[in-house]
């Protein structure tokens, strides 16, 4: 079951990294590509959901094997980290959406 924790960490990093990478892409180029931004937002939110889902599956595993000590030790930390990951991912994606819309407006303005 270690792979669930590792997968959750990797997916969490991907969930936060995709919007940052797309923000960097937007800041380096003149024009914004809306389809790439929408894909980045979709993949970022999907990675966040799957990362949290992996934690739910791990908690379920601990419950099924009766390891109440491990469940009690990790439950609070899992909740806090899941809230932090979800909040950061949503905020980064909202910022990305705003930057993308601003870049589209700038490129459509007449000279």
N, C-alpha and C positions, 0 to 999 in steps of 0.2 A: 504493500500500500504506500510505500515511500514515493512511488512514481506519481501518485495523486498530488502530494505536496510539491514535488519538483515541477510537475505540470502546471500547478496553480501559480507557482512563482514565475515561471516562464511566461505563462499567458497574462499574468498581471503586468509584467514588464512590457510585453507586447501591447497590451491595452493602453498603457501610458505612453509608450514610445511612438506608436503610429501617429497620434495627433501632433506630437512634437516634430516628427520627421516631416509631416505634411506642412506644418507651419514654416519650417525651414525652407521647404521647397517653394512655398508661396513667397516668402521674403526674398528669395534669390531670383525669382523670375518676374518678368513684367506682367504676364497674363496669368490668371488663375484658371485651372482646369477643374470645373465643377464636378465632373464625373470621378476624377481621382480623389477629390475631397470627400465626396459622398461615400466612395468605397472605403476610404480610410476611416471615416466615422463608423460605418457599418461594421467593419472588421474590428475596430477598437472596442465598440460596445459588445460585440459578440465574444471577443476574447475575455472581456471583463465578466460577462455572464457565465462563461464556461469555467473560468478560474474560481468564481464563487461556488458554482455547482460542484466542482471537484472537492471543495471544502465540505459541502453538505454530504457528499458521498463518503468522504473520510469519516465525518462525524457519525454517519449511519453505520459504517464498518465498526467503529469503536463500540457503538451501542450493541450491535449484533454479537460481537465476541465477548461482550460483558466487561470490557475494560473501563470501568467507571472512573478509576483514578485518572487515566489518560484523558478521558472525555471531560472530566471536571477541570483538569489542568489546562486543556487547550480551548475549551469552549469560549471563554471570555476573550482571549487573544484573537481567536478566529473571527468572532463578531466584530471586534474593533478594527482589525485589519481589513475585513470585508467592507465595512463602512467607509474606511479611508480610501481603499482602492476604488470603490464605486463613486465616491464623491470626487476624487481627483480625476477619474476618467470622464465623468460627466462635465466637469468644469473645463478640462482641456478640450473636449469636443465642442463645447459651446464657444470657447475662444476661437477654435479653429473655424467654426461655422461663421463667426463674425468676421474674422480676417478674410475668409474666402469671399464673403458677400462684399466686403469693402474693396477687395481686389477686383472683383467683377465690375463693381460700380465705377471704379477708377478707369478701367480699360474701356468702358462704354461711353465715357464722357466725351463730348465733342471738343475739339481743340480750338 
